[in-house]
Amino acid sequence: MDEIAVEFDGRAKITKINAPENFETSGNFGIRAMPTILIFKDGNVVDQSVGFRDKNDIAKMLEAAIG
C-alpha cells in the first residue's frame, strides 16, 4: 500500500486502519475479513475487495474509480 500511495500521490488518498483495533469503523463498513480494500469516491464506497490483491490489481481498481 505504501508503493500505491506514492504512485497515486495527488490523485488518491491511501489510508490504512487496523481493523481489530477500530472495530466500530470495521463494523460500519461490514469488514469481516482481512485484508479488505474499500475504494471511496465522493464519500461513497465504489469498489471493494476482500483477500490479497497484488499492486497491479489495486492500481487498476483505483484507476477505474478515478476515471
N, C-alpha and C positions, 0 to 999 in steps of 0.2 A: 504494500500500500504506500510505503514511503516513496518508491520509484514512481508510482502512478501520480502521487501528489506533486512531484517535481515536474512530470511530463504535462500535467494538466494545470499547472500553476497559472492563475489569472483567468482560467476558463471554468474551473470547477473547484469547489472546496471539499477536501477529503478530510473526514473526521472518523476517528476510531473510538469506540467505547468498550469498556469491559462489561459485557452483558450481565454476568453474575453479580457484579457489584452495583449495577444500575438496573435492578430488577423492575422498577417501575417503568422506566423507558422501554426496556425489553418487552414488558407485558403490553404496553400501549401499542407496540408495533407487531405483536404476535410472534416475537422471536422465540423459537423453541429449540433451535439447533445452531451450532456454531461450526464454521463461520457463516454468518449471514451478511449479505450485502444489500443495502437499500439505497436506491438512487432516487433523489428528490428533485423535482423541478417545480418552482413556484410554491414550495411548501407541501407538495403532494408527492407520494411515492409513485414513481412512474415505471420502475423496474425493481426486481428483487431476485436474488439468487441465494440458494442455500447449498452449502458444501464448498469444497475447494474449487477455485477458478484460477486459471493462470493469468498472468499480467495482460496478455493479448485479449483474452475474453473480457476482462474488466474494462480495458480500454475501448473495446467495441461497444459495450453496454453504455459507457459514458458518452462516446461519440454519438450514439443513437439518441440519447437523451438531450444532448446539447443541440443537435440538429444541424 
